[in-house]
Amino acid sequence: MALTPSTMAPLGSKAPDFSLQDPDGKVVSLADFQDAPALLVMFICNHCPYVIHIRDALAPFARKYQKKGVAIVGINSNDFTQAQYKEDRPERMKEVAARAGFTFPYLIDRTQEVAKAYTAACTPDFFLYDRNRTLVYRGQFDDSRPESGVPVSGKSLAQAIDALLAGKSVPQDQRPSMGCNIKWKPGEAPPYFG
C-alpha cells in the first residue's frame, strides 16, 4: 500500500465551504457550525488501515472536544463506485460510524470537490480552524502508525486544539498526516496529487 502524506495546506487559509449528505441523506454544511469556537474537518474512510488504526481512539477524542464546543465533521471522499473500494459505500459508512461510536457527522463527498478544495490527499487528513475559520493546524493525529508500536494518543491534534481553546498560539511545528491516498475517480486526481 502506498503511503501518502498530507499536503500541509498553508496556515491562515480559510475553510472552504461545503454542503454534503450523510448516509441517511441529511445535508450538513459549513454554515451549520458558525457559532463553534473551533472546527475540525477530518478526511477519513472505512477501509484504510491508517484510519482503522486510530478509529477506536477517534470516537472518544471527538466526544471530549465536542463537549468543549469544538465542531467536528468527518468526510469520506473515496470513489466507492470502484469495486475495490466498496467498503466505503454509504451504507457501510453508517455501519462503521455506529460501531465506532462516532458522534460527529460522517459525510459523503461524491464529487470529490470538497477534498480538492481542502487539498486533502490522504486518509486520515486533519484540518483545524479557529472561530474565524482560519486554518491553524493541519497534519497528523499523533506519531502512531500501524505496526509502529507507538500507542495511539491523538497528542499532536490535541495540543493544537487545547492551545486554540485556551486562546494561545497553536504550535507551528506540525507534522504531516500519513495514510492511504484518497481514491480519486479515474482520471480526476487533482494537480497537487502525485
N, C-alpha and C positions, 0 to 999 in steps of 0.2 A: 504494500500500500504506500502510495506516495505521500510524503509529509509536506504540507503546505503551511507557510507562516501567514499571519495576518498582514495586511498592507501597511498598518500603522498610519492611518489617516492623519492629516495634520491636526494637532491640537488647536482648539479655537474654532474649528469648523462647526457650522450649525447643523442640527439634526434634520435630515431630510424628512419631508412629510411622507406619511403612508396611510393607507386605508385598506385593511386586509381582513379576510374572513377567518374565523376559527373553523374547526371541523364540523361544527353544528350550524355554520352559516352566519353566526353573529359577526358583525363588522366592528372592528376596533381600529381607531385612528389615533394619530399622534395627538390631536386636539383633546382626546379623552383624558390625557394626563397633564393638562395645562397647569393644574394647581399643585402638582407634586414638586417638592424641593429638588428632586433628582430623578433622572430617567435612565434605566439600564436597558439597552437593547441587545439581545443575545441572538446570534445566528446559530441555531442548533439543529439537530435532526435525530432520527431514530436509530439509524444503523451504524453510524460512525463509532469505532472503538474509542476514540478520544472523548466523545460526548458520553458514551456509555460509562467510561472510566470515572467521570465526575458526577454522573446523574444522581446517584444516591445522596451526594452532598449538596447538589444544586437546589433541591427542593427545600430543605431546611434553611439553607443560606438565603434563598429568596423570601421565605416566610419571615425570617429575622429582620430583614431590611424593609420588607413591606410594612411591618409593624412600626417602623421608624418613618414611614411616609414615602419611601422610595417606590416609584412606579417601575414595574418590571414587565418586559414583554419578550417572549421567545418567538423567533421567526424561522420557519423551515423553507428554505429557498431551493432545495434539491428538486431536480426534474424527476418526479416519481413516476412519470409515464414510461420511462425506460425500464425494461423488465428487471434489470439487475438492481434497481433502487425501489422496488415495490414496497419495501419495509417503510418507506417514507410517505406512503399514501395517507390521506386524511383520516381514514378510519383507524389506521394504526397509530397515528398521532394521538388520537383521542384515547386509545387504549394505553399508550405509553404514559401520557400525561396523568391519567387516573392511577395507574400502577405506581408511578414515581411520586405522586402526591403534589404535582405542580399546582400552585395557587395563582399563577400568572397566566395571561392569555398566551396560547400557543397557536400562532397564525401561519397561514399558507400563502407563500409568495409565488403564486402560479406563474406569473410573467417573469419573475426574477429581476424585475426592475427595482425593487426595494433593495435587494442585495447589491445591485450595481450602484445605486445612489449612495449607499453607505460604504462602498468599496469593500464589502465583505468578501473574504477569499476562502475561509476555511470554517470547519465546524470542530469545536466551538470558536466563536469570534465575539468579543465583548466590546461594547461602546457605552461609555458612561457620560451623561450630560448633566450640567448644572441646571439651576432654576430657569436660566435664560436659554436653555437647550443648546449650550455651547459645549463642545467636546472637551472633557478634562482628562479622560483616561480611555485608552484602547490597548488591548493586549490580552495577556493570559489570566486565567483564573488563579493559578498558582504554579509552582515549579514541578508539580507531579505530572507524569505521563504514564501511559500503560507500560507495565513491566519495569518502571524506573525504580521501584522500591520506595519512592518518596510518597508519604501519606498525602491524600487529598485534603486540603485545608481551606482553599479559597483565599489564602492570605493576601496575594497581590491585589485582587479586586477589593477585598475587604478594607485594606489600608487606604485605597483610593476613596471608597465610599465613606469611610469613617472620617477622613480628612475633609471631604466635601461637606458632610453634615455638620461638622464642627466649625465650619467657616474658615478652615485652614487651606493652604495651598496643597493641591494634590501633587505627590512626588512626580517629578518629571522623568525619573529613571524608570522607564516602562519597557517590559519585555514582550515581544510578540507572542500571541497565542499560536499554537501549532496544532494541526489536525488534518483531517481529510479535506481535500478541496471541495468546494461547493460543486455539485453535479450539474453543470450547465447544460442547457438544451444544445443538441448538436449544432455546431457552427455559430453559437451565440455567446461564447465566452467573451467577457469584457476585455478591453485593451490592457488593463492593468494585470490581468491573469496570465501567467506563463511567462 
